[in-house]
């Protein structure tokens, strides 16, 4: 049986960086946030539900999601964000189940990983066999996201408010990787793998 391990952390904590370390070591990693973005366009049922909820103006003429407009709508309206999440999370869960089922028979490892920013908030941690949390100080996360996304501090803070606090995520996780610039990541990632063997 393959263990399904969640990989989470606050925005800007370095989840993708750590996920790439696992991938480089040969582990399968499902990127929930990346797949969710794709599903907004690929999953026609989801797309129809989004349009019914927020209007067609969140989609561009070429069928792509207008991320800036969509973000402005949902991150400033908690009730709307919850409504969007209520239709997006099940779509991602179905996609993830298909991905796990497609794990090759000759896969050499005992676990796969699901990288997701809101693993706890969405409730998807409940179906995981364990959770790894990536931790980085809030000030460092703010700098990273502002530089990466070229957005103002207040926009990052608004997104952070929609996620669990770091200490809550850390306490609810089975293993914590510190991505604070002081602790090397690769040894911690390998220790995390050992933890679940």
C-alpha positions in Angstrom: 0.0 0.0 0.0 1.3 3.5 -0.9 1.2 6.1 1.8 -0.3 9.5 0.9 1.6 12.3 2.6 0.4 15.9 2.6 3.0 18.6 2.1 1.8 22.1 3.3 2.9 25.4 4.7 1.9 29.0 4.6 2.2 31.1 1.4 5.8 31.7 0.7 7.1 29.0 3.0 8.8 27.1 0.2 6.5 24.2 -0.4 7.3 24.0 -4.0 11.1 24.1 -3.4 10.8 21.2 -0.9 8.4 19.3 -3.3 11.1 19.6 -6.0 13.6 18.0 -3.7 11.3 15.0 -3.2 10.7 14.8 -7.0 14.4 14.9 -7.7 14.8 12.0 -5.3 12.3 10.0 -7.4 9.1 10.6 -5.4 5.8 11.4 -7.1 4.4 14.8 -6.1 0.9 16.1 -6.9 0.8 19.9 -7.0 -2.7 20.7 -5.8 -2.5 24.5 -6.4 -1.1 24.0 -9.9 -3.7 21.4 -10.8 -6.5 23.6 -9.3 -5.4 26.4 -11.7 -5.6 24.0 -14.6 -8.9 22.6 -13.6 -10.5 26.1 -13.7 -10.0 25.8 -17.4 -10.0 22.0 -18.1 -12.9 20.9 -16.0 -16.0 22.1 -17.8 -18.3 21.4 -14.8 -16.1 23.4 -12.5 -15.9 26.2 -15.0 -19.7 26.4 -15.3 -20.0 26.4 -11.5 -17.5 29.3 -11.2 -19.3 31.3 -13.8 -22.6 30.7 -12.1 -21.1 31.9 -8.8 -19.0 34.9 -9.8 -19.9 35.7 -13.4 -18.3 35.2 -16.7 -16.0 38.3 -16.5 -13.5 36.1 -14.5 -12.8 34.3 -17.7 -10.9 35.9 -20.6 -12.0 35.7 -24.3 -9.5 32.8 -24.8 -11.1 30.8 -22.0 -8.4 31.3 -19.5 -9.1 32.5 -16.0 -8.5 36.2 -15.3 -6.5 35.5 -12.2 -6.1 39.1 -11.1 -9.8 39.8 -11.3 -10.7 36.5 -9.7 -8.3 37.1 -6.9 -9.6 40.6 -6.2 -13.1 39.2 -5.9 -12.5 36.2 -3.7 -9.7 37.4 -1.4 -11.7 40.4 -0.3 -15.0 38.4 0.3 -14.7 35.6 2.8 -18.1 34.2 2.1 -17.4 34.2 -1.6 -14.1 32.5 -1.1 -15.7 29.8 1.0 -18.3 29.2 -1.8 -15.6 29.0 -4.4 -13.6 26.6 -2.2 -16.7 24.4 -1.7 -16.7 23.7 -5.5 -13.0 23.7 -6.2 -11.9 21.4 -3.4 -14.1 18.4 -4.6 -12.8 18.9 -8.2 -9.2 18.8 -7.0 -9.9 15.8 -4.8 -11.3 13.9 -7.7 -8.3 14.8 -9.8 -5.9 13.8 -7.1 -7.7 10.4 -6.7 -7.2 9.8 -10.4 -3.6 10.7 -10.1 -2.9 8.3 -7.2 -4.7 5.5 -9.0 -2.4 6.1 -12.0 0.7 5.4 -9.9 2.8 3.0 -12.0 3.0 -0.6 -10.7 6.8 -0.4 -10.8 6.9 2.7 -8.6 9.9 2.1 -6.3 8.8 4.1 -3.2 6.3 3.5 -0.4 4.8 7.0 -0.5 3.5 9.8 -2.7 3.2 13.5 -1.8 0.4 16.0 -2.2 1.7 19.6 -2.1 -1.2 21.9 -1.1 -1.2 25.4 0.5 -4.5 24.8 2.2 -4.3 21.1 3.0 -5.7 21.7 6.5 -8.1 24.5 5.6 -9.7 22.4 2.8 -10.0 19.3 5.1 -8.0 17.2 2.6 -5.5 16.3 5.3 -8.1 13.9 6.7 -7.5 11.5 3.9 -3.7 11.7 4.2 -1.5 9.2 6.0 0.6 12.0 7.4 1.5 15.6 7.0 4.8 17.4 6.5 4.7 21.2 7.2 7.2 23.6 5.7 7.8 26.5 8.2 9.3 29.9 7.5 9.0 33.1 9.5 6.1 35.4 8.4 8.5 38.3 7.6 10.5 36.1 5.3 7.4 34.7 3.7 6.1 38.2 3.0 9.4 39.2 1.3 9.4 36.0 -0.8 5.8 36.4 -2.1 6.2 40.1 -2.8 9.3 39.5 -4.8 7.9 36.3 -6.5 4.4 37.7 -7.4 5.3 41.4 -7.7 2.4 42.3 -5.4 2.0 44.7 -2.5 2.4 43.6 1.1 -1.3 44.1 1.9 -2.3 41.7 -0.9 0.0 39.0 0.6 -1.3 39.7 4.1 -4.9 39.3 2.8 -4.0 35.8 1.4 -2.3 34.9 4.7 -5.5 35.7 6.6 -7.3 33.0 4.7 -4.8 30.3 5.9 -4.3 28.7 9.2 -1.7 30.4 11.5 1.8 28.8 11.3 1.8 27.5 14.9 -1.6 25.7 14.2 -0.2 24.0 11.1 3.0 23.0 12.9 1.1 21.5 15.8 -1.2 19.5 13.5 1.6 18.1 11.3 3.6 14.9 11.8 6.9 16.4 10.6 8.2 20.0 10.2 10.8 21.2 7.8 12.3 24.6 8.6 12.9 26.7 5.5 14.3 29.8 7.3 17.7 30.1 5.5 19.5 28.5 8.4 18.6 24.8 8.2 19.6 22.9 5.1 16.6 21.6 3.3 17.8 18.3 1.7 18.8 16.6 5.0 15.4 17.6 6.5 13.5 16.2 3.5 15.3 12.9 3.7 14.6 12.8 7.5 10.9 13.4 6.7 11.0 10.3 4.3 12.6 8.2 7.1 9.9 9.4 9.5 7.2 7.8 7.4 8.9 4.5 6.6 
